[in-house]
Amino acid sequence: MWRSQRSSIEARRPSVTSLKTRRAPIVVHELEDRNP
């Protein structure tokens, strides 16, 4: 699933969006750790 999602996202926008997409899960984890 991730591969197809990344492909569609990269096709829609430049690599900058993929960088944000890669960071997103990390930010969510940090928020979950702070407020479980």
C-alpha positions as CSV (number, residue, x, y, z in Angstrom):
1,M,0.0,0.0,0.0
2,W,2.7,2.5,1.0
3,R,4.5,2.1,-2.4
4,S,1.4,2.8,-4.4
5,Q,0.5,5.8,-2.1
6,R,4.0,7.2,-2.4
7,S,4.0,6.8,-6.1
8,S,0.7,8.7,-6.5
9,I,1.8,11.4,-4.1
10,E,5.2,11.9,-5.8
11,A,3.4,12.0,-9.2
12,R,1.2,14.8,-7.9
13,R,3.8,16.9,-6.1
14,P,7.6,17.2,-5.9
15,S,9.9,15.3,-3.6
16,V,9.3,18.0,-0.9
17,T,5.9,16.4,-0.2
18,S,7.4,12.9,0.1
19,L,9.8,14.3,2.8
20,K,6.8,15.7,4.7
21,T,5.0,12.3,4.3
22,R,8.1,10.6,5.7
23,R,8.2,12.9,8.7
24,A,4.5,12.8,9.4
25,P,4.5,9.3,11.1
26,I,7.4,10.4,13.3
27,V,5.5,13.5,14.5
28,V,2.4,11.4,15.2
29,H,4.5,9.0,17.3
30,E,6.0,11.9,19.3
31,L,2.5,13.3,20.0
32,E,1.2,9.8,21.0
33,D,4.1,9.4,23.3
34,R,3.5,12.7,25.0
35,N,-0.3,12.3,25.2
36,P,-1.1,8.5,25.3
